[in-house]
Each structure stands twice: as C-alpha cells, then as structure tokens.
C-alpha cells in the first residue's frame, strides 16, 4: 500500500502545471519567475493574472493588431517575476495564463487558459 501511495505521488508530481506546452506556447515556473516562450510564427497576446484578480476583472481578448499588451513576437520569450502578475500577493499559489493569437478574430475557441502552480 505504501508503495502504491508513493508511486501515485510521483505521478502527480510529474504531471505538475509548473511546466506547460501547447502549439503556441511553452510555459515554465521556477524560482519566482514565469517564463513564456512563443513557439509559433504568429504574435501571441496574453494576460497573466491571479484567480482573485480574474474574479474581479473579466478581461476580453483584444482583436486590434498592435493594440493589446503584452504580446510575444514570433519565437520570442519573456520572463515575468511573480510581482508583475496581475493581482499577485505574496503567498499566492496559482496564476492563470490566458493567451490568443493577436491577428485572428477572437472567438471562444481561440482563447486558451492554463492554470499555473507558483512555487
């Protein structure tokens, strides 16, 4: 039984959202920094905020090219300290990354959300 619990713990630890990847972005969380890398050939717009912030503010995707910030250029990367996450307060354990391709007309299918564990 102990062995089963230990193995289950390893599986859960290895499936941590402290690193996430999809066709648009690669995201990692380490040492108080969220690193976001654009894997695509398109400009990606994003919002990085706490769940509490998003409960108070409902950000809508911007469809004006060049009119939304922050953005990541094709194949670009950015390192964001926890202190720059919208709504972040010391001790917060999660953040939400919302992202979409800037040039597309935003529809619900084009907006992606990833919950990140802050360690």
N, C-alpha and C positions, 0 to 999 in steps of 0.2 A: 504493500500500500504506500509506504513512504517513497519508494522508487517511482511509483506512478505519479504521486503529487510533485516530486522533484522534476520529472520529465515534463509534466504539464506546465510547471513554472518556467522551464527553459523554452518551451514552445511559445508561451505567451510573451516572454521577454524578447524573443527573436522576432516577434510579429509586432514590434512597437512602432507607433506612428512618429517616432523621433526621426525617422527617415522615410520619405515617401517619394514615389516616382510615378509619372504617367507620361503620355506622349508629349505634353507641353513642358512640364517642369520636373526638376529633381529638387527635393527639399530635405535639408538635414538640420537637426537641432543639437547643438553641443556647446558647452562652456558659455552659456548665456547669449548665444548668437543663433539666429535663424538664417541659414544660408539658402538662397533660392537661385536656381540656375535654369535659364530658359533653354530647353532642348530643341526648340522649334526654329523655323526660319521666319517666324512672324513676331511682331511686337505683342507682348503679353502684359495686360494691365492687371493689377492685383490690389487687394486690401488685406492687411494682416491686423487682426484685432482680437481682443478677448471676447469670450461669450457674453460677459456682462455688458460690454460696450455694444455688441450687436443686438442685445435685448432692448437697448435704449435707442439705437440708431439703426435704421434699415437702409443700408447703402444700396443704391441701384446701379447696375452697370452703366457706364458711360459709353455712348456709341459715337462720340465725336473724336475722330483720329487726332491725336496730339492734345486733346482736351482733358485727358484724365491722368492723374498721377497717383501713385507712382507706376512706372512702366519698366519693363525689362526689354532691352533690344534683342533681336535675334541672337541666340547663343551667348547672351550676356548673363552676368551673375551679380548678386548683391548680398551683402552680409548685414543683417539688421539686428542690433542689440535688443534685448528684451525691453529696455527702457523706451524704445521707439515703436513698440507695438501699441496700437491704438487702445487706450483704456488700461494698459498694463499697470499693475501694482505689485510690489514685492510680494512674493509668495504665490502669485497666480500659477496654476499648474497646467493650463491649456491655453491655446490660441487657435484661431480659425483663419485659414488662408483661403480667400475667395479669389478666383482668377478667371480670366477670359481673354480671348484673342481680340485685340483692340480693333482691327479692321473689319471684323464681322458685325453684322447686325445682331445685337444681343437678344437671345431668346433664352428661356429657362434651360434648354439643353446645352447651351454654350457656356453656362456659368458653372464652375466647378468649386466644390468646397472640400477642404481637408482639415480635420481636427489634428492639431499637433500637441504632443506632450512636451511641456517645458521642464527641463531638469536642471 
